């Protein structure tokens, strides 16, 4: 399945506005984060498991156990954002 990944605040500064990701059916948010971490050093640093991050699936806050679906929008952002 393909999904759109969006980044906000400091993650946007580090990784850009977003990208696409392809994962096997049945994947969850945690699997998406792990796949992104494995992409390269920039992703590994920005999305590291030691960093507290919030996530949203289709514009609704979720936890990393949330199941993904084809054409989903997954967003990552720090716990506190300004603006």
Buried (B, 14 or more C-beta within 10 A) or exposed (E): BEBEBBBBBEBBEEBEEBBEBEBEEEBBBBBBBBBBBEEEEEBEEBBEEEEEBBBBBBEEEBEEEBEBEEEBEBBBBBEEEEE
